[in-house]
Amino acid sequence: MNQLETDRHHELTAFLRSRRARISPEQVGLPRGTRRRTPGLRRGEVALLAGVTPEWYSRLEQGRDIHVSGQLLERLASVLQLDANERTHLFLLALRQPPPVQEFSHATISPTLQQFLNQLGTTPACVVNARLDVVAWNAASSAVFGKFETKSERERNLIWRLFASPGSKNAEGEELARLFLAQFRAEYGRFIEDPWWATQIAELSRISSAFRELWTRHDVFNAIEGHKSMHHPLAGELAFEFLLLQTVDSSDFRVLMYIPHSHSGTTDKIERILALSELNTQNT
């Protein structure tokens, strides 16, 4: 066994020990019994709950080179009450591959992430989920792209806005549509058994020739950046550099930032739009 493999097995050993040490017998429905020399569950208790022999689990935790199935790792993740990040870490250590994607989650973003959006000021930004639904946004994003809070879930979907909304072709441009559709297809590969995707793809194919043409290219991107220009009814021409960034705490959330292009006057225009929006709010 080479050094890299040895390091991986050592890390797996330490990780499993630390995770079972934090679980008390009472948390998994076991009696505490006699006094324990170390905190947490014993190896035999983990083995019992996971449905394997104590000998097999001991070999796994000792970093022995043994065969491990994804199904067994899922059971261990459940017994050890691992969160999504810990589950991924376990699979990477034991199988050198991420775990299979579970069902799509309608999770909400953290208050810290919303605060980050709010503090971006004149940089329109939003958070999108794996389906590219806009699930959170800041004031600049609403001022530039319209009030998301008044839109339906379908109207907050970036792909629907790009291909099905009135005037979308002129507002967004084919290059932006191509980039975001490639991100959409990358996510589709993760949730291909979810019927929502088939319904959305079929409907867009029916109403948009641009969607049909681009979808046949099978482009797949997971990192997006580029340029965007648009005409705003109150401010005129706006120019941005945009980035789509993966959040650390969830593989299903990405932050989409539209950074005002230098020397374009876009920042000043957004400041005026925000001031007008605040004035209108005060007068209502």
C-alpha positions as CSV (number, residue, x, y, z in Angstrom):
1,M,0.0,0.0,0.0
2,N,1.5,3.4,-1.0
3,Q,1.7,6.4,1.3
4,L,-1.4,8.1,-0.2
5,E,-3.5,5.0,0.4
6,T,-2.1,4.7,3.9
7,D,-3.0,8.3,4.7
8,R,-6.6,7.8,3.3
9,H,-7.1,4.8,5.6
10,H,-5.7,6.6,8.6
11,E,-8.1,9.5,7.9
12,L,-11.0,7.1,7.6
13,T,-10.1,5.5,10.9
14,A,-9.9,8.8,12.8
15,F,-13.1,10.0,11.2
16,L,-15.1,7.0,12.2
17,R,-13.8,7.0,15.7
18,S,-14.6,10.7,16.2
19,R,-18.1,10.3,14.8
20,R,-19.1,7.3,17.0
21,A,-17.5,9.0,20.0
22,R,-20.0,11.8,19.9
23,I,-23.1,9.5,19.8
24,S,-24.5,8.4,23.1
25,P,-26.2,5.0,23.5
26,E,-29.4,6.8,24.5
27,Q,-29.4,8.7,21.1
28,V,-29.8,5.5,19.2
29,G,-32.1,3.7,21.6
30,L,-29.5,1.6,23.5
31,P,-29.2,1.3,27.3
32,R,-26.2,2.9,28.8
33,G,-25.3,-0.2,30.8
34,T,-22.0,-0.3,32.6
35,R,-19.6,2.6,33.0
36,R,-17.7,3.3,29.8
37,R,-14.0,4.1,29.7
38,T,-14.5,6.3,26.5
39,P,-17.4,8.4,25.4
40,G,-19.8,7.4,22.7
41,L,-20.8,4.1,21.1
42,R,-18.6,1.0,21.2
43,R,-17.5,-0.6,17.9
44,G,-19.8,-3.6,18.5
45,E,-22.8,-1.3,19.0
46,V,-22.1,0.5,15.7
47,A,-21.8,-2.9,14.0
48,L,-25.1,-4.1,15.5
49,L,-27.0,-1.0,14.4
50,A,-25.5,-1.1,10.9
51,G,-26.2,-4.8,10.5
52,V,-22.6,-6.0,10.1
53,T,-20.4,-8.2,12.3
54,P,-18.2,-6.6,14.9
55,E,-15.1,-8.1,13.2
56,W,-16.0,-6.5,9.9
57,Y,-16.6,-3.1,11.4
58,S,-13.4,-3.3,13.4
59,R,-11.4,-4.0,10.2
60,L,-13.1,-1.0,8.5
61,E,-12.3,1.3,11.4
62,Q,-8.8,0.0,11.6
63,G,-8.2,1.1,8.0
64,R,-7.9,-2.4,6.6
65,D,-8.2,-2.7,2.8
66,I,-11.6,-4.3,2.6
67,H,-14.6,-4.1,0.2
68,V,-17.2,-1.6,1.2
69,S,-20.5,-1.1,-0.6
70,G,-22.4,2.2,-0.9
71,Q,-25.4,0.6,0.7
72,L,-23.4,-0.2,3.8
73,L,-21.9,3.3,4.0
74,E,-25.4,4.7,3.9
75,R,-26.3,2.6,6.9
76,L,-23.2,3.7,8.7
77,A,-24.0,7.4,7.9
78,S,-27.5,6.9,9.4
79,V,-26.2,5.1,12.5
80,L,-23.5,7.8,13.1
81,Q,-26.1,10.6,12.3
82,L,-23.8,12.2,9.7
83,D,-24.9,15.4,8.0
84,A,-24.6,15.9,4.2
85,N,-21.0,17.1,4.3
86,E,-19.9,14.3,6.6
87,R,-21.7,11.7,4.5
88,T,-19.8,13.0,1.4
89,H,-16.6,12.8,3.4
90,L,-17.2,9.2,4.4
91,F,-17.9,8.1,0.8
92,L,-14.8,9.9,-0.5
93,L,-12.6,8.3,2.2
94,A,-14.1,4.8,1.9
95,L,-14.9,4.6,-1.9
96,R,-12.9,7.5,-3.4
97,Q,-16.2,8.8,-4.9
98,P,-19.0,11.1,-3.7
99,P,-22.3,9.5,-2.6
100,P,-25.3,9.2,-4.9
101,V,-27.5,12.2,-5.0
102,Q,-30.5,12.0,-2.7
103,E,-33.9,13.5,-3.4
104,F,-34.1,17.2,-4.4
105,S,-34.3,19.3,-1.3
106,H,-36.3,22.5,-0.9
107,A,-34.0,23.8,1.8
108,T,-33.7,27.5,2.6
109,I,-30.6,29.5,2.8
110,S,-28.9,30.5,6.1
111,P,-29.4,34.0,7.6
112,T,-25.6,34.6,7.1
113,L,-25.9,34.0,3.3
114,Q,-28.9,36.4,3.1
115,Q,-26.8,39.0,5.0
116,F,-24.0,38.5,2.5
117,L,-26.4,39.2,-0.4
118,N,-27.8,42.3,1.4
119,Q,-24.3,43.8,2.0
120,L,-23.4,43.6,-1.7
121,G,-25.0,47.0,-2.2
122,T,-25.1,47.9,-5.9
123,T,-24.1,44.4,-7.0
124,P,-27.3,42.5,-8.0
125,A,-27.0,39.0,-6.5
126,C,-29.2,36.0,-5.9
127,V,-29.0,32.4,-4.7
128,V,-30.3,29.7,-7.0
129,N,-30.9,26.0,-6.2
130,A,-30.1,23.0,-8.3
131,R,-33.1,23.7,-10.6
132,L,-31.9,27.2,-11.1
133,D,-34.8,28.6,-9.2
134,V,-34.1,32.0,-7.5
135,V,-34.6,31.3,-3.8
136,A,-33.1,34.5,-2.3
137,W,-32.0,37.9,-3.6
138,N,-30.9,41.3,-2.6
139,A,-32.5,44.7,-3.2
140,A,-30.2,45.5,-6.2
141,S,-31.3,42.3,-7.9
142,S,-35.0,43.1,-7.5
143,A,-34.4,46.7,-8.7
144,V,-32.6,45.5,-11.9
145,F,-34.5,42.3,-12.8
146,G,-37.9,42.8,-11.2
147,K,-39.4,42.0,-7.8
148,F,-38.9,38.3,-7.3
149,E,-41.3,38.2,-4.4
150,T,-44.2,39.0,-6.7
151,K,-43.3,36.2,-9.2
152,S,-44.4,32.6,-9.2
153,E,-42.0,29.7,-8.7
154,R,-41.9,29.1,-12.4
155,E,-41.2,32.8,-13.2
156,R,-38.3,32.7,-10.7
157,N,-36.6,29.9,-12.6
158,L,-33.7,31.3,-14.6
159,I,-34.1,28.8,-17.5
160,W,-37.8,29.7,-17.8
161,R,-36.9,33.4,-17.8
162,L,-34.3,32.9,-20.4
163,F,-36.4,30.9,-22.9
164,A,-40.1,31.4,-22.1
165,S,-40.5,34.9,-20.7
166,P,-41.6,37.7,-23.1
167,G,-38.6,39.5,-24.5
168,S,-36.2,37.1,-23.0
169,K,-34.1,36.7,-26.2
170,N,-33.4,40.4,-26.4
171,A,-32.8,40.9,-22.7
172,E,-30.4,38.0,-22.2
173,G,-28.7,37.0,-25.4
174,E,-27.9,33.6,-26.8
175,E,-24.4,33.3,-25.1
176,L,-25.9,33.8,-21.6
177,A,-28.7,31.3,-22.4
178,R,-26.2,28.7,-23.6
179,L,-24.1,29.1,-20.4
180,F,-27.0,28.7,-18.0
181,L,-28.5,25.9,-20.0
182,A,-25.2,24.0,-19.7
183,Q,-25.4,24.5,-15.9
184,F,-29.0,23.3,-16.0
185,R,-28.0,20.1,-17.8
186,A,-25.2,19.4,-15.4
187,E,-27.7,19.5,-12.5
188,Y,-30.1,17.4,-14.5
189,G,-27.6,14.6,-14.5
190,R,-27.7,14.6,-10.7
191,F,-31.5,14.5,-10.5
192,I,-32.4,12.6,-13.7
193,E,-35.0,10.4,-12.0
194,D,-36.9,13.5,-10.6
195,P,-40.0,13.9,-12.8
196,W,-39.9,17.7,-12.4
197,W,-37.0,17.9,-14.9
198,A,-38.7,15.9,-17.6
199,T,-41.8,18.1,-17.3
200,Q,-39.8,21.3,-17.4
201,I,-37.7,20.2,-20.4
202,A,-40.7,19.0,-22.3
203,E,-42.6,22.3,-21.8
204,L,-39.6,24.4,-22.8
205,S,-39.0,22.3,-25.8
206,R,-42.6,22.8,-26.9
207,I,-42.6,26.6,-26.6
208,S,-39.0,27.6,-27.4
209,S,-37.1,26.8,-30.6
210,A,-34.0,28.3,-29.0
211,F,-34.2,25.9,-26.1
212,R,-34.7,22.9,-28.5
213,E,-31.7,23.9,-30.5
214,L,-29.3,24.5,-27.5
215,W,-30.6,21.4,-25.6
216,T,-29.4,19.1,-28.5
217,R,-25.8,20.4,-28.0
218,H,-25.5,18.5,-24.7
219,D,-23.2,21.2,-23.3
220,V,-22.3,20.7,-19.6
221,F,-20.7,23.4,-17.4
222,N,-20.3,23.6,-13.7
223,A,-18.5,26.9,-13.5
224,I,-20.0,30.0,-15.2
225,E,-18.7,33.5,-15.7
226,G,-19.2,36.0,-18.5
227,H,-20.6,39.3,-19.6
228,K,-24.1,40.6,-19.7
229,S,-25.6,43.8,-21.1
230,M,-29.2,44.8,-20.8
231,H,-31.6,47.7,-21.2
232,H,-33.4,48.8,-18.0
233,P,-36.6,50.8,-18.5
234,L,-35.6,53.5,-16.0
235,A,-31.8,53.5,-16.1
236,G,-31.0,52.6,-19.7
237,E,-28.0,50.4,-20.7
238,L,-26.4,48.4,-17.9
239,A,-23.3,46.3,-18.2
240,F,-22.1,43.5,-15.9
241,E,-19.5,40.8,-15.4
242,F,-21.3,37.8,-13.9
243,L,-20.2,34.9,-11.7
244,L,-22.0,31.7,-10.5
245,L,-20.3,30.5,-7.3
246,Q,-20.8,27.3,-5.4
247,T,-21.7,27.8,-1.7
248,V,-19.6,25.8,0.8
249,D,-22.5,24.6,3.0
250,S,-24.7,23.1,0.3
251,S,-24.0,21.5,-3.1
252,D,-27.5,22.6,-4.2
253,F,-27.0,26.4,-3.7
254,R,-25.0,28.7,-5.9
255,V,-24.6,32.5,-5.7
256,L,-25.1,34.4,-8.9
257,M,-23.5,37.8,-8.8
258,Y,-23.8,40.6,-11.5
259,I,-20.8,42.8,-10.9
260,P,-21.2,46.3,-12.5
261,H,-18.7,46.7,-15.3
262,S,-16.0,49.3,-14.6
263,H,-16.3,52.7,-16.3
264,S,-19.8,51.9,-17.7
265,G,-21.7,54.0,-15.2
266,T,-23.8,51.0,-14.2
267,T,-23.0,51.4,-10.5
268,D,-24.3,55.0,-10.5
269,K,-27.4,53.9,-12.4
270,I,-28.2,51.2,-9.9
271,E,-27.8,53.6,-7.0
272,R,-30.5,55.8,-8.7
273,I,-32.8,52.9,-9.2
274,L,-32.4,51.8,-5.6
275,A,-33.1,55.3,-4.3
276,L,-36.2,55.6,-6.5
277,S,-37.4,52.1,-5.3
278,E,-36.9,53.1,-1.7
279,L,-38.8,56.4,-2.3
280,N,-41.7,54.5,-3.9
281,T,-41.8,52.1,-0.9
282,Q,-42.0,55.0,1.6
283,N,-44.9,56.6,-0.4
284,T,-47.0,53.4,-0.4
